[in-house]
Amino acid sequence: MVESITTTAAPAPSGSRAAVATLKNTFQMQNWVLASLFFAACLVFPLLPFVEGWMVFQGAFIIIYIMAAQGVSILTGYTGLVTVGHGAFLAIGAYTAALLMKYTGLSVIPGMIAGGLVSALFGLALGLVFLRLAGAFMAIGTLGFAFFIGAIVNNVPIFEGRTGISLPPNTVFGFEIDDFGFYYVALVTLALTTLFVHSLIRSGVGRAFKALRDSDKAAESSGVNRLLYRTLAFSISAFITGVAGALNGLIVNYISAEVYGDIWYSVDLLVAAVVGGSAMLFGPFLGGFFVAMVPFYLEELADFAFILKGVALIAVLVLAPAGVAEVVARPVRAWRQRKLLEAGESPELADAPGPPTGGGS
């Protein structure tokens, strides 16, 4: 009689586990150091002797696009919902802040928060309405919402249509701020939203979002409340985009349906999220920079700028579906996985996906 012998893998020695844990802590510390250096460089940028006011203005404009792309990434990257209507939330945030500033004299920071909260309420309602939609149907539904908001701001008198709303100079805590001051307000807001997104995607809520993205039926069978978390994702996404919208309107002290009444903002934000990489923390930084700077460099070739964005979107979808950020992160991730294997990590865990900046998918 031949006895059947079942063998099991020996548990990793405690020394190996300690080495792996230490290495992971080191990688996490590297992520924080790199992020801190990036924001420190952004803080110093306006103080450099060669920097002029228009450069600081453009820097604030890039920051606004990054924040809006972060809002889109909550849905597309972490929840798996396709949206082509986030320009509507940008408009809601901009008009909320503008109207409050015009009629109540509200300053930048309260206007920005109000824009985010009103956008979040619309996001909550949209999440409930589109609960059973997904994929192309979700994209069409959100596109319809963008058209709806565009029609409202074009035709309801309080929004002043294409004539637009001119705003007084921006103030913070009673002090008037110029382009440099506005840049720092936008930068601090970006740092806070980045920290929030970083914490969110590592929390139980973030894990629920990703479970719904990977398989909503499996997630529901595991106890994830689909209604709760999808509406929550819509609300959070809309809040961040609404804050960006408020800043986008206040930076130029002017709001007009000519700017917010069409769908191009929605397309730009989707391009920024997809090109950069919507499931990675630094993906919106790359995508937001790309979308904001292409029209800047091609100011006299506006039509070609639209074509270039479309070409870039198609190229990324074909060559790097996870976005440019994933391509940039790939060699760093491979090096880190190799180090974890050398330290005694099991191959299955070492090969698990996760970008080096901590914005895991």
Summary of the structure (lengths in Angstrom):
residues: 361
radius of gyration: 22.4
end to end distance: 50.3
largest distance: 92.5
contacts: 1240
relative contact order: 0.17
helix: 73%
strand: 2%
